[in-house]
Amino acid sequence: MLLNHTPPDEAEGKIADAYAALPPGVPVPDPLVLHSASPEILIRQMEFLRYYMNHPRLDMELLAMTRYILSHRLGHQFCYDFNGMILQAAAMMSDEELATLRENPESAEIDPERKALLLFALQVVAAPESVASKDVDALRDLGWTDEDIFDMSFHATSFISSTMLWKAFAGNKSCG
């Protein structure tokens, strides 16, 4: 990486505390290690991660689907592979289902409410200027709150910024 950072096995103090927010046995992904270049940003990133891990309405599968599609579209191989593994392990998705999700999210076999929110988040990152009140109202009609809509949109857009930082500062390092 082009910036000084702290690998998990060398972490102390607040950086070690931040890494410890991940569930036991889950390695700290290299894109997250990059955040240690700014310990306060790492702490905030881990707070966001904890928030989403405990979100009352946005489940791990939906969030992983979002990151999987976006990592494919952005060419972020590590996150593409990582989120694909999450979806295969936790959601029991087959290679064929992952291919459908990746290539045509509109055809993904998930409940209509979650699919609508997923597609909305993809719209927010692909064409933010196209978001209209009818889009938000449709999500509300499906039972999503404004907080849910914002949280999902924030999750998707935050993933884009992390991806760009990784591409800028990882050099040619593949992560793993």
Disulfide bonds with the S-S distance in Angstrom:
none
